Amino acid sequence: MSGDMDKPLISRRLVDSDGSLAEVPSKAPKVGILGSGDFARSLATRLVNSGFSVVVGSRNPKRTAGLFPSAAHVTFQEEAVSSPQVVFVAVFREHYSSLCSLGDQLAGKILVDVSNPTEKEHLQNHQSNAEYLASLFPACTVVKAFNVISAWALQAGPRDGNRQVLICSDQLEAKHTISEMARTMGFTPLDMGSLASAREIEAIPLRLFPSWKVPILLALGLFVCFYAYNFIRDVLQPYMRKHENKFYKVPLSVVNTTLPCVAYVLLSLVYLPGVLAAALQLRRGTKYQRFPDWLDHWLQHRKQIGLLSFFFGVLHALYSFCLPLRRSHRYDLVNLAVKQVLANKSRLWVEEEVWRMEIYLSMGVLALGVLSLLAVTSLPSIANSLNWKEFSFVQSTLGFVALMLSTLHTLTYGWTRAFEENHYKFYLPPTFTLTLLLPCVIILAKGLFLLPCLSRRLTKIRRGWEKDGAVKFMLPADHMQGEKTSHV
């Protein structure tokens, strides 16, 4: 967007000789702010930069005046609320009662509550901060807004932070006024309904990665399971059977063996729910029935699972670069060279192993590259620049290509070791054979869905056709073979 978003935070026309903001024209709309904390200062800076005349009410204006831009007039609270029609209340809930003395001066004005409770306060108080403020000032119109915007976003501008401003109030005109102010400041207002929604809005800043909780727990669970499995095979088994001390592998080698397993399985779990959803639609013969709750939640968490897969893949690449730096690796190279000299071997070259490693590394680099592209396009700033067809191609088609490359990477790593008895330690199969099960099922299912009999039926279902319903039509390619009938 050009316009407000392209303007600098502090215009050159508003900067005077000492670097502070110059005076705003007297005709600018006047806005009051009650409070002198960090958020109040950031809010005042943004309002002044957006062309508003700001009056700040403080209990000690002489002490706090230097903290605000020079264009903002800092005075006592009584004077600050006398003329503005819109007053931002930037104080904590426990200080609301101290404002009751301003009740007569605030009557008929719009009070914008920007406060957020703590988790303890949110659980203890059944009434939101905005509703509590409205009960103290019944003659005022209270609007809940700007509480999900950080002080940094206000100072740096909306292009560097969240653009949405959630707004709720019982009066439509008040919401419209604050919405226009938010647009003038460069933000995007979002109407959340009546003031009863304030409690839900106030709970948003209290949530710590709500959509990431399940994917992170899933990733940690997979990491612990695979790490324990690799520890038993690579460290415990040699110690118990051959009395070899392999515990030095615990910090790096075992971790590096575990990371690709987690990344590979997580990537598979991104595309498994799509396969299950397609199978369910084929079985039901319609797309108008809801998926089970567990599948619906799984589909909604695919982005987070995919990003975690990319994270573990990057860690695996970094750990792999560190492997030659280990002292144990250098000792192994020296021992190998000594053995070669003692065996009178002038050249050690296994053609099959050379080709295997070349293909293995190439597939791994390609898979990580495609995963990087998927991760970048999942960013909102990039995703918003793509149309639906482009986004679907990258996330679906290229995502499946990444799964195929990862499968080839894993197969070339394992090669023939899955069929060699000495690699089954404690009768446990190699880790890569376990990770291959799920992706192979997904790839096989995707291949089956490409069969004409299933592909055409699935396409018809997703276009609205129902097996036993009233809506029945043929695809355009079948127009010559059948008629399109509809009873809608």
Disulfide bonds with the S-S distance in Angstrom:
none
